[in-house]
Amino acid sequence: MKKAYPVILSRGEKFIVAYIPDFEINTQGEDVADAIEMARDAIGAVGIDMEDDGEVLPEPTEVSGVRTDSDTDIVTLVDVDFGEYRRKNDIRAVKKNCTIPSWLNFEAEKAGVNFSAILTAALKSELKIQGR
């Protein structure tokens, strides 16, 4: 489910502060683009926590209904696809079956190889994923 929430961006001393009124949360970024990305991440994290707790996500407020404290504040929309956010940030382990030659299984078990760690490393290498 994709929604677009209003975000108020305010310049602080060092950072751009992003306030998301529909969730009553703040975050910050080094510049406007970073603050928007951090707002998207904050909305996604709080949103999937709410879903996991059986709570209903708030409906986005109309931009015209958002009030700011300063003439220099920026009101913008930040879209979040909650399903996609969950898929990208879910760190649960998933059981997969795979088939390897019997002789290779014998040698790997004899050597004490951790099959899950090896498969994870190989998939990350193949997909050129670093970290995580």
Buried (B, 14 or more C-beta within 10 A) or exposed (E): EEBEBBBBBBBEEEBBBBBBBBBEBBBBBEEBEBBBBBBBBBBBBBBBEBBEEEEEBBEBEEEEEBEEEEEEBBBBEBEBBBEEBBEEEEEEEEEEEEEEEEEEEEEBEEEEEEEEEEEBEEEEEEEEEEEE
